[in-house]
Amino acid sequence: MKDIKKLLTELKDYLLITIGSLITAISINVFMVPYKIAPGGISGVATIIYYLTDAKIPVGIAMLVLNIPLFLMGIKLIGKRFIIKTLYGTILLSLLIDTTQPLTDYFVANYLTSAEDYLYSPDILLYSIFGGLLLGIGLGLVFRSGATTGGTDLAARIVNHIVPAFTMGETLLFIDTGIIVFAAFVFKSVQLGLYSIVTLYISSKIIDAILEGVNFAKALLIISDFPEKIASSIMKDLDRGVTALKGKGMFTGSDKEVLFCVVQRRQIPMVKKIVREIDKKAFIVLTDIREVLGEGFKTYE
């Protein structure tokens, strides 16, 4: 039974890698390469090479070649199991970029502003926004499966492995900024660099949202002289659990119970009303929660 469950988990991971790679390939082909938007990453470097060689070196092949040294480093620092998934994602993405290019070229030519006029069209901003959105979704799905698509994605995973204090999105943002500056210099356009930054920023935020969850819940710490009444009302009226933590007021020296509970955002006004009706002098601390696992919220995967 455990072997079947493990197999299904692995299949799910590879399915996520496949879907994420396809979304990423579409994003690169439709919204980035035709308009010289290079939001960092090996894809950005490959885009520069693509134009410097007059399209003689396809983006997918360039990405595959550039990933070799990063793979060698990744094997040493992270392990073979991780590399197998990443190798699959990298090869698949490179193949999808080159194989879907004719289809995406047709779409760009018939439904989007021509590449020759992109600098004079306000639509380029829309392309950079939606390109970043799709790129973030695609890479986020790949990262969620425990893999990357190589390139600075792999570099970010390596840095995150060594320095976990930085999120994947933050690490990508730092590394890819340098590539954006280089691309703007090569293409001799500050405007293109700014569009690329928009794409990079949006994609990094989407990646973090997929990996860490969206802010859909709030955590509350409530300090009151009537903790039992407040806890009872929250559990009865909102059907939310409440935990009492032992605390001590350092100014007064008196022991107090600090209530801790996690609620949906829409329930915040009701919690405030309950506390206000019972104890107007109560002290409330409210903070965002990125992800909640457990009863009443998201189930464990």
Residue pairs with C-beta under 8 A, 6 or more apart in sequence:
12 145
13 85
13 145
13 146
13 147
14 85
14 88
14 145
16 141
16 142
16 144
16 145
17 85
17 88
17 89
17 92
17 141
17 142
17 145
17 147
18 92
19 138
19 141
20 89
20 137
20 138
20 139
20 140
20 141
20 142
20 145
20 149
21 89
21 92
21 93
21 96
21 138
21 142
21 149
22 96
22 100
22 138
23 134
23 137
23 138
23 141
24 93
24 96
24 134
24 135
24 138
24 139
24 142
24 149
25 93
25 96
25 97
25 100
25 138
26 100
26 104
26 134
26 138
27 131
27 134
27 135
27 138
28 43
28 59
28 97
28 135
29 97
29 100
29 101
29 104
29 105
29 108
30 104
30 107
30 108
30 112
30 131
31 37
31 127
31 128
31 130
31 131
31 134
31 199
32 38
32 39
32 43
32 47
32 131
32 135
32 199
33 47
33 50
33 59
34 105
34 108
34 112
34 115
34 118
35 115
35 118
35 124
35 127
35 192
35 195
36 47
36 51
36 118
36 183
36 187
36 189
36 192
37 47
37 124
37 127
37 128
37 131
37 192
37 195
37 196
37 199
38 44
38 45
38 47
38 48
38 179
38 180
38 183
38 187
38 192
38 196
39 131
39 132
39 135
39 176
39 180
39 196
39 197
39 199
39 200
39 203
40 152
40 172
40 175
40 176
40 177
40 178
40 179
40 180
40 196
40 200
41 151
41 152
41 153
41 172
41 176
41 179
42 62
42 63
42 66
42 67
42 150
42 151
42 152
42 153
43 59
43 63
43 97
43 151
44 176
44 179
44 180
44 183
44 196
45 62
45 66
45 151
45 179
46 59
46 60
46 62
46 63
46 66
47 59
47 183
48 182
48 183
48 186
48 187
49 57
49 59
49 62
50 57
50 58
50 59
50 62
51 186
51 187
52 186
58 97
58 98
58 101
59 97
59 98
59 101
60 93
60 94
60 95
60 96
60 97
60 98
61 94
61 98
63 90
63 93
63 94
63 97
63 150
63 151
64 90
64 91
64 94
66 151
67 90
67 150
67 151
67 154
70 150
70 151
70 154
70 155
70 158
71 83
71 86
71 87
71 90
71 150
71 154
73 158
74 82
74 83
74 86
74 154
74 157
74 158
75 83
77 158
77 161
77 162
78 157
78 158
78 161
82 146
82 147
82 157
85 145
85 146
85 147
86 147
86 148
86 149
86 150
86 154
86 157
88 147
89 142
89 147
89 148
89 149
89 150
90 148
90 149
90 150
90 151
90 154
93 149
93 150
108 115
112 123
112 127
113 121
113 123
113 124
118 124
119 189
119 191
119 192
124 195
125 195
125 198
127 195
128 195
128 196
128 198
128 199
129 198
129 199
129 202
131 199
132 198
132 199
132 200
132 201
132 202
132 203
132 206
133 202
133 203
133 206
135 199
135 202
135 203
135 206
136 202
136 203
136 204
136 205
136 206
136 207
136 209
136 210
137 206
137 210
139 148
139 149
139 153
139 203
139 207
140 206
140 207
140 209
140 210
140 211
141 210
142 148
142 149
142 153
143 153
143 157
143 168
143 207
143 210
143 211
144 210
144 211
148 154
148 156
148 157
152 172
152 175
152 176
152 179
153 172
155 171
155 175
156 168
156 171
156 172
156 175
157 168
159 166
159 171
159 175
160 166
160 167
160 168
160 171
166 174
167 208
167 211
167 212
168 207
168 208
168 211
169 204
169 205
169 207
169 208
169 211
170 204
170 208
172 200
172 203
172 204
172 207
173 200
173 201
173 204
176 200
177 197
177 200
180 193
180 196
180 197
180 200
181 193
183 192
183 193
183 196
184 190
184 192
184 193
184 196
212 290
212 291
213 290
213 291
213 292
213 298
214 290
215 265
215 288
215 289
215 290
216 264
216 265
216 289
216 292
217 262
217 263
217 264
217 265
217 288
217 289
217 292
217 297
218 262
218 263
218 264
218 265
218 268
218 286
218 287
218 288
218 289
219 260
219 261
219 262
219 286
219 287
219 288
219 289
220 259
220 260
220 261
220 262
220 263
220 271
220 284
220 285
220 286
221 258
221 259
221 260
221 284
221 285
222 230
222 258
222 259
222 260
222 261
222 275
222 282
222 283
222 284
222 285
223 247
223 256
223 258
223 259
223 282
223 283
223 284
224 230
224 259
224 275
224 278
224 279
224 281
224 282
224 283
225 279
225 281
225 282
226 278
226 279
226 282
227 244
227 256
227 257
227 258
227 259
229 278
229 279
230 242
230 259
230 274
230 275
230 278
230 279
230 282
231 242
231 244
231 259
233 274
233 278
234 240
234 242
234 259
234 261
234 263
234 271
234 274
235 241
235 242
237 270
237 274
238 263
238 267
238 270
238 271
238 274
239 296
240 261
240 262
240 263
240 267
240 296
241 261
241 295
241 296
242 259
242 260
242 261
243 259
243 260
243 261
244 257
244 258
244 259
244 260
245 257
245 258
245 259
245 260
246 255
246 257
246 258
247 255
247 256
247 257
247 258
248 254
248 255
248 256
249 255
249 256
261 271
262 289
262 292
262 297
263 271
268 286
272 284
275 282
275 284
276 282
291 298
292 298
293 299
293 300
294 300
